[in-house]
Amino acid sequence: MQDKIIKILYVILAIGGIVAAIGSFITHSHLLEALALALLGVSLILNSYATYLRLKRKISFFYISIGVIAIIWAILIYH
């Protein structure tokens, strides 16, 4: 049950990130660009965590670190 909730949440976050990225491309807004990166980073972290819960492999921590880097990059873009 927890795995399905995480899957639904990261799909919703990924769709929101894609919409924000398209909006950023159209409006050239740094705020939307940072929001898109942050949403996609959190989505990647949740996706990796769900994969880890299902498969118990350490490779998912690599994707978690990529998500954290995306969030840090979003913070640096916004400031």
C-alpha distances in whole Angstrom, upper triangle without the diagonal:
4,5,5,7,9,10,11,13,15,16,17,19,20,22,23,25,26,28,29,30,32,33,35,37,38,39,40,38,37,35,32,33,31,29,28,28,26,23,23,23,20,18,19,18,15,15,17,14,11,14,15,12,12,16,17,20,22,23,20,22,25,23,22,25,26,24,25,29,28,27,30,32,31,32,36,36,36,38
4,5,5,6,9,10,11,12,14,16,17,18,20,21,22,24,26,27,28,30,32,33,35,36,37,37,35,34,32,30,30,29,26,25,25,23,20,20,20,17,16,17,15,12,12,14,11,9,12,13,10,11,15,15,18,20,21,18,19,22,20,18,22,23,21,22,25,25,24,27,29,28,29,32,33,33,35
4,5,5,6,9,10,11,12,14,15,16,19,20,21,23,25,26,27,29,30,31,33,35,36,36,34,33,31,29,29,27,25,24,23,22,19,19,18,16,14,14,13,10,10,11,9,6,9,10,8,8,12,13,15,17,18,15,17,19,17,16,20,21,19,21,24,23,23,26,28,27,28,31,32,32,34
4,5,5,6,9,10,11,12,14,15,17,18,20,21,23,24,26,27,29,30,32,33,34,35,33,33,31,28,28,27,25,23,23,22,19,18,19,16,14,15,15,11,11,13,12,9,11,13,11,11,14,16,19,21,21,17,20,22,19,19,22,22,20,22,25,24,24,27,29,27,29,32,32,32,35
4,5,5,6,9,10,11,12,14,16,17,18,20,21,23,24,26,27,28,30,32,33,33,31,31,28,26,26,25,22,21,22,20,17,17,18,15,13,15,14,10,11,14,12,10,13,15,13,13,17,18,20,22,22,18,20,22,19,18,22,22,19,21,24,23,22,25,27,25,27,30,30,30,32
4,6,5,6,9,10,10,12,14,15,16,18,20,21,22,24,25,26,28,30,31,31,29,28,26,24,24,23,20,19,19,17,14,14,14,11,9,11,10,7,7,10,8,7,10,12,10,12,15,16,17,18,18,15,16,18,16,14,18,18,15,17,21,19,19,22,24,22,24,27,27,27,30
4,5,5,6,9,10,11,12,14,15,17,18,20,21,23,24,25,27,29,30,30,29,28,26,24,24,23,20,19,19,17,14,14,14,12,9,11,11,8,7,10,10,7,9,12,11,11,14,16,17,19,18,15,17,18,15,15,19,18,16,18,21,19,19,23,24,23,25,28,28,28,31
4,6,5,6,9,10,11,12,14,15,17,18,20,21,23,24,26,27,28,29,28,27,25,23,23,22,19,18,19,17,14,14,15,13,10,13,13,10,10,13,13,11,13,16,15,15,18,20,21,22,22,18,20,22,18,18,21,20,18,20,23,21,20,24,25,23,25,28,28,27,30
4,5,5,6,9,10,11,12,14,15,16,18,20,21,22,24,26,27,27,25,25,22,20,20,19,16,15,16,14,11,12,13,10,8,11,11,8,9,12,12,11,14,16,15,16,19,20,21,22,21,17,19,20,17,16,19,18,15,17,20,18,17,21,22,20,22,25,25,24,27
4,5,5,6,9,10,10,12,14,15,16,18,20,20,22,24,25,25,24,23,21,19,18,17,15,13,14,12,9,9,10,8,5,7,8,6,6,10,10,9,12,14,14,15,17,19,19,20,18,15,16,17,14,13,16,15,12,15,17,15,15,18,19,18,20,23,23,23,26
4,5,5,6,9,10,11,12,14,15,17,18,20,21,23,24,25,24,23,21,19,19,18,16,14,15,14,10,10,12,11,7,10,12,9,9,12,13,12,14,17,17,17,19,21,21,22,20,17,19,19,16,16,19,17,15,18,19,17,17,21,21,19,22,25,24,24,27
4,5,5,6,9,10,11,12,14,16,17,18,20,21,22,23,22,22,19,17,17,17,14,12,14,13,9,10,13,11,8,12,13,11,11,15,16,14,17,19,19,20,22,24,24,25,23,20,21,22,18,18,20,19,16,18,20,17,17,21,21,19,21,24,23,23,26
4,5,5,6,9,10,10,12,14,15,16,18,20,21,21,19,19,17,14,14,14,11,9,11,9,6,7,9,7,6,9,11,9,10,14,14,14,16,19,19,20,22,23,23,23,22,18,19,20,16,15,17,16,13,15,17,14,13,17,17,15,17,20,19,19,22
4,5,5,6,9,10,10,12,14,15,16,18,20,20,19,18,17,14,14,14,11,9,10,10,7,5,9,8,6,8,11,10,10,13,15,14,16,18,19,20,22,23,23,23,21,17,19,18,15,15,17,15,12,15,16,13,13,17,17,15,18,20,19,19,23
4,5,5,6,9,10,11,12,14,15,17,18,19,18,19,17,14,14,15,12,10,12,12,9,9,12,12,9,12,15,14,13,17,18,17,19,22,22,23,24,26,26,26,24,21,22,22,18,18,21,18,16,18,19,16,16,20,19,17,20,22,21,21,24
4,5,5,6,9,10,10,12,14,15,16,17,16,16,14,11,12,12,9,7,10,10,7,8,12,11,10,13,15,14,15,18,19,19,21,23,24,25,27,28,28,28,26,22,23,23,19,19,21,18,15,18,19,15,15,18,18,15,17,20,18,18,21
4,5,5,6,9,10,10,12,14,15,15,14,14,12,9,9,10,7,4,7,8,5,5,9,10,9,11,13,14,14,17,18,19,20,22,24,24,26,27,26,26,24,21,21,20,17,17,18,15,13,15,15,12,12,15,14,12,15,17,15,15,19
4,5,5,6,9,10,11,12,14,15,14,15,14,10,10,12,10,7,9,11,9,8,11,13,11,13,16,16,16,18,20,20,21,24,25,26,27,28,28,27,25,22,23,22,18,19,20,17,15,18,18,14,15,18,17,14,18,20,17,18,21
4,5,5,6,9,10,11,12,13,13,14,13,9,10,12,10,8,11,13,10,11,14,15,14,16,19,19,18,21,23,23,24,27,28,28,30,32,31,31,28,25,26,25,22,22,23,20,18,20,20,17,17,20,18,16,19,21,18,18,22
4,5,5,6,9,10,10,11,10,11,9,6,7,9,7,5,9,10,9,10,13,14,13,16,18,19,19,22,23,24,25,27,29,29,31,32,31,31,28,25,26,25,21,21,22,19,17,18,18,15,14,17,16,13,15,17,15,14,18
4,5,5,6,9,10,10,10,10,10,7,6,9,8,5,8,11,10,9,12,14,14,15,18,19,19,21,23,24,25,27,29,29,31,32,30,30,27,24,25,23,20,20,21,18,16,18,17,13,14,17,14,12,15,16,14,14,18
4,5,5,6,9,10,10,12,12,9,9,12,11,9,12,14,13,13,16,18,17,18,21,22,22,24,26,26,27,30,31,32,33,34,33,33,30,27,28,27,23,24,24,21,19,22,21,17,18,20,18,16,19,20,17,17,21
4,5,5,6,8,8,10,10,7,8,11,10,9,12,14,14,14,17,19,18,20,23,23,24,26,28,28,29,32,33,34,35,36,36,35,32,30,30,29,25,25,26,23,21,23,22,18,18,21,18,15,18,19,16,16,19
4,5,5,5,5,7,8,5,5,9,9,8,11,13,13,14,16,18,18,20,22,23,24,26,28,29,30,32,33,34,35,36,35,34,31,29,29,27,24,24,24,21,19,21,20,16,16,18,15,13,15,16,13,13,16
4,6,5,8,10,11,9,8,12,12,11,13,16,16,15,18,20,20,21,24,25,25,27,29,30,31,33,35,35,36,37,36,35,32,30,30,28,25,26,25,22,21,23,21,17,19,20,17,15,18,18,15,15,19
4,6,8,11,13,10,11,14,14,13,16,18,18,18,21,23,22,24,27,28,28,30,32,33,33,36,37,38,39,40,39,38,35,33,33,32,28,29,29,26,24,26,24,21,22,23,20,18,21,21,17,18,21
4,5,9,10,9,10,13,13,13,16,18,18,19,21,23,23,25,27,28,29,31,33,34,35,37,38,39,40,41,40,39,36,34,34,32,29,29,29,26,25,26,24,21,21,22,20,17,19,19,16,15,18
4,7,9,8,8,11,13,12,14,17,18,18,20,22,23,24,26,28,28,30,32,33,34,36,38,39,40,40,39,37,35,33,32,30,28,28,27,24,23,24,22,19,19,20,17,15,17,17,13,13,16
4,5,5,6,9,10,11,13,14,15,17,18,20,21,23,24,26,27,29,30,32,33,35,36,38,39,39,38,36,34,32,31,30,27,26,26,23,21,22,20,17,17,18,15,13,14,14,11,10,13
4,5,5,6,8,10,10,12,14,15,16,18,20,21,22,24,25,27,28,30,31,33,34,36,37,37,36,34,32,29,28,27,24,24,23,21,19,19,17,14,14,14,12,9,11,11,7,6,10
4,5,5,6,9,10,11,12,14,15,16,18,20,21,23,24,26,27,28,30,31,33,35,36,36,35,33,31,29,28,27,24,23,23,21,18,18,17,14,13,14,12,9,10,11,8,6,10
4,5,5,6,9,10,10,12,14,15,16,18,20,21,22,24,25,27,28,30,31,33,34,34,34,32,30,27,27,26,23,22,22,20,17,18,17,14,13,15,13,10,12,13,10,9,13
4,5,5,6,9,10,11,12,14,15,16,18,20,21,22,24,26,27,28,30,32,32,33,32,30,28,25,25,23,20,20,20,17,15,16,15,11,11,13,10,7,10,11,8,8,12
4,5,5,6,9,10,10,12,14,15,16,18,20,21,22,24,26,27,29,30,31,31,30,28,26,24,23,22,19,18,18,15,13,13,12,9,8,10,8,4,7,8,6,6,10
4,5,5,6,8,10,11,12,14,15,16,18,20,21,22,24,26,27,29,30,30,29,28,26,23,23,22,19,18,18,16,13,14,14,10,9,11,11,7,9,12,10,9,12
4,5,5,6,8,10,10,12,14,15,16,18,20,21,22,24,26,27,28,29,28,27,24,21,21,20,17,17,17,15,12,14,13,10,10,12,11,8,11,13,11,11,15
4,6,5,6,9,10,10,12,14,15,16,18,20,21,22,24,26,26,27,25,24,22,19,19,17,14,14,14,11,9,10,10,6,6,9,8,6,9,11,10,10,14
4,5,5,6,8,10,11,12,14,15,16,18,20,21,23,24,25,25,25,23,21,18,18,17,14,13,13,11,8,9,10,6,5,8,8,6,8,11,11,11,13
4,5,5,6,9,10,11,12,14,15,16,18,20,21,23,24,24,24,23,21,18,18,18,15,13,15,13,9,11,12,9,8,12,12,9,12,15,14,14,17
4,6,5,6,9,10,10,12,14,15,16,18,20,21,22,23,22,21,19,16,16,15,12,11,13,10,7,10,11,8,8,12,12,10,13,15,15,15,18
4,5,5,6,9,10,11,12,14,15,16,18,20,21,21,20,18,17,14,13,13,9,8,9,7,4,6,8,5,6,9,10,9,11,14,14,15,17
4,5,5,6,8,10,11,12,14,15,16,18,20,20,19,18,17,14,13,14,11,9,11,10,6,8,10,9,7,11,12,11,13,16,16,16,19
4,5,5,6,9,10,11,12,14,15,17,18,19,18,18,16,13,14,14,11,10,12,11,8,10,13,11,10,14,15,14,16,19,19,19,22
4,5,5,6,9,10,10,12,14,15,16,17,16,15,13,10,11,10,7,7,9,8,5,9,11,9,10,13,14,14,16,19,19,20,22
4,5,5,6,9,10,10,12,14,15,15,14,13,12,9,9,10,7,5,8,8,5,7,10,10,10,13,15,15,16,19,20,20,22
4,5,5,6,9,10,10,12,14,14,15,15,14,10,11,13,10,8,12,12,9,11,14,13,13,16,18,17,19,22,22,23,25
4,5,5,6,9,10,11,12,13,13,14,12,9,11,12,9,8,12,12,10,13,15,14,15,18,19,19,21,23,24,24,27
4,5,5,6,9,10,10,11,10,10,9,5,7,8,6,6,10,10,9,11,14,14,15,17,19,19,21,23,24,25,27
4,5,5,6,9,10,9,10,10,11,7,8,11,9,8,11,13,11,13,16,16,16,19,21,21,22,25,26,26,28
4,5,5,6,9,10,11,12,12,9,11,13,11,11,15,15,14,16,19,18,19,22,23,23,25,27,28,29,31
4,5,5,6,7,8,10,9,7,10,12,10,11,14,15,14,16,19,19,20,22,24,24,26,28,29,30,32
4,5,5,5,6,7,8,6,8,11,10,10,13,15,14,16,19,20,20,22,24,25,26,28,30,31,33
4,6,6,8,11,12,10,11,15,14,13,16,18,17,19,22,22,22,25,27,27,28,31,32,32,34
4,6,9,12,12,11,13,16,15,15,18,20,19,21,24,24,24,27,29,29,30,33,34,35,37
4,6,9,10,9,12,14,14,15,18,19,19,21,23,24,25,27,29,29,31,33,34,35,37
4,7,9,9,10,13,14,14,17,18,19,20,22,24,24,26,28,29,30,32,34,35,37
4,6,6,8,10,12,12,15,16,17,19,20,22,23,25,26,28,29,31,32,34,35
4,5,6,8,10,10,12,14,15,16,18,20,21,22,24,25,27,28,30,31,33
4,5,6,7,9,10,12,13,15,16,18,19,21,22,24,25,27,28,30,31
4,5,5,6,9,10,11,13,14,15,17,19,20,21,23,25,26,27,29
4,5,5,6,9,10,10,12,14,15,16,18,20,21,23,24,26,27
4,5,5,6,9,10,11,13,15,15,17,19,20,21,23,25,26
4,5,5,6,9,10,11,13,14,15,17,19,20,21,23,25
4,5,5,6,9,10,11,12,14,15,17,19,20,21,23
4,5,5,6,9,10,10,12,14,15,16,18,20,21
4,5,5,6,9,10,10,12,14,15,16,18,20
4,5,5,6,9,10,11,13,14,15,17,19
4,5,5,6,9,10,11,12,14,15,17
4,5,5,6,9,10,10,12,14,15
4,5,5,6,9,10,10,12,14
4,5,5,6,9,10,11,13
4,5,5,6,9,10,11
4,5,5,6,9,10
4,5,5,6,9
4,5,5,6
4,5,5
4,6
4
